[in-house]
């Protein structure tokens, strides 16, 4: 399979070559990898141990090579490469104040590759094979599953080279975070193609509800993944937040943010829906409009 996405501004179709692509294929497409290696890699202990390594001062030597290999634009960063105290300090770096303009409408909570479904049920025709994905299992709540059963669903995939802080997509009152313990499957499309339900119903995840005055409630769920050392919230629960305010950040590794929205009050941009139907992700930046 190819991992492809649309550069939204140019309309160019780009094929992504993720870091560790060969190992991901071994884990999720090779029978030996699935049986012998995946059970170890998905465990919290491995990701936590690697996350701690990336927080050591000695890890700074990895930064420049990572920047060069993945073409990261450090002009957006508040700090230069020499100012970071560890690889993780670089990984969840803050950007300069004007690096991500906040546009009108409903905006992306982060940088990454986006797929979107006007109806939650549409997922079954796109990804799920075998075990069925259910909101009840994902949210670990019967009442919330009932509340959002007719919602639209968006999945924002953050690759290791992306900006790894995430923000509120609209203004409102943000609830406490509900935390659900779990494993650390990769969120790469290689993993999702055959393990969608495992990734989203077994991985470590958290969620809050954003109560808005005019767009209904929006559920925001950061999901951990392989080599994600931690999910850290930086907002004050049960307080008013503005669109674009920081919500939290991920330590080292790929990760995902899932959004559930009221489809009667927020309409996802048509190009994102069309790209999803064509099995192609859409590259977006934090603060970029993704719906009205």
RADASUL-V29844 format. One record per run of one state. SS is the DSSP state (H for helix, E for strand, - for the rest). FROM is the first residue (numbers start at 0). LEN is the number of residues. If there is no record, write none. Layout:
ss:SS from:FROM len:LEN
ss:SS from:FROM len:LEN
This chain:
ss:- from:0 len:2
ss:E from:2 len:5
ss:- from:7 len:4
ss:E from:11 len:5
ss:- from:16 len:4
ss:H from:20 len:9
ss:- from:29 len:1
ss:H from:30 len:11
ss:- from:41 len:2
ss:H from:43 len:10
ss:- from:53 len:3
ss:H from:56 len:14
ss:- from:70 len:3
ss:H from:73 len:3
ss:E from:76 len:1
ss:- from:77 len:3
ss:H from:80 len:3
ss:- from:83 len:3
ss:H from:86 len:5
ss:- from:91 len:3
ss:E from:94 len:1
ss:- from:95 len:10
ss:E from:105 len:2
ss:- from:107 len:4
ss:E from:111 len:6
ss:- from:117 len:2
ss:H from:119 len:6
ss:- from:125 len:9
ss:H from:134 len:5
ss:- from:139 len:2
ss:H from:141 len:6
ss:- from:147 len:4
ss:E from:151 len:7
ss:- from:158 len:6
ss:E from:164 len:3
ss:- from:167 len:4
ss:E from:171 len:3
ss:- from:174 len:3
ss:E from:177 len:3
ss:- from:180 len:2
ss:E from:182 len:1
ss:- from:183 len:5
ss:H from:188 len:14
ss:E from:202 len:1
ss:- from:203 len:1
ss:E from:204 len:7
ss:- from:211 len:5
ss:E from:216 len:7
ss:- from:223 len:7
ss:E from:230 len:3
ss:- from:233 len:5
ss:E from:238 len:3
ss:- from:241 len:4
ss:E from:245 len:5
ss:- from:250 len:4
ss:E from:254 len:7
ss:- from:261 len:6
ss:E from:267 len:1
ss:- from:268 len:1
ss:H from:269 len:8
ss:- from:277 len:3
ss:E from:280 len:4
ss:- from:284 len:4
ss:E from:288 len:3
ss:- from:291 len:1
